[in-house]
């Protein structure tokens, strides 16, 4: 079925714009300020703010969760907040853990009502070419690296690390245990991390990510999830949120103030309504595992001459 979302206020990175979208077979076929010349069923969205479905980060899902616990976790922490894609992370303590941990996580996510990517978290000592090659073999493109003050980044064979990720880059993201160090120590650790990432031209983030927060466009670009997720675009999936415009407040520059305390009135995932003002339709197994073809593909890397 084809239909038109008409006169919605679309949230963009630099503000908002009025737009209409032609939806065909659960894909965004066309976008324009006005689609008056098309004859399809129309939905007037002039009183709503339209945002992409959010991509959020989760460290908390445990493989031993019963279905009801899993369902409640997904609804309260993510679906009610407008999340239509989850980056779920499983922790490894040794290289041999990889296959059983991935099997456990994929088994858990069989019941997911939203799409998901799988990442891993490892201690710094486990960051080795052999593990990185195995991760790529199993379509894992995001690695959170646990850092401590005692880790010797200077002693790591970064050239071997970079070579192991050459054909299929993996994005490395720093992680420091919360409350372990004072802020000045955290800053020192991260500064050293950034130095080595830049020197070795490795796809990475320069700061930590927060569980349960919406990943920004720049973060999604670095990881390689954007523009497949987190964007409203021609050819894109029909994943979006609708907010009542009357409930939205604005910064002095005119940008809407969006935070976790403001919940969407409606959430659409894969063209289906899953959230109506906090009332969730939980369809286990509808979510699909997604894979990142090339991480950091929109980020220009500086090359030292």
Buried (B, 14 or more C-beta within 10 A) or exposed (E): EEBBBBBBBBBEEEEBEBBBBBBBEEEBBBBEEEBEEBEBEBBEBEEBBBBBBBBBBBBEBEBEBEEEEBBEBBBEBBBBBBBBBBBBBBBBEEEEBBEEBBEBBBEBBEBBBBBBBBBBBBBBEBBBBEBBEBBBEBBBBBBBBBBBEEBEBEEBEBEEBBEBBEEBBBBBBBBBEEEEBEEEEBEEBBEBBBEBBBEBBBBBBEEBBEEBBBBBBEBBBBBBBBBBBBBBEEEBBBBBBBBBBEEBEEEEEEBBEBEEEBBBBBBBBBBEEBBEEEEBBBBEEBBEBBEBEEBBBEBEEEEEE
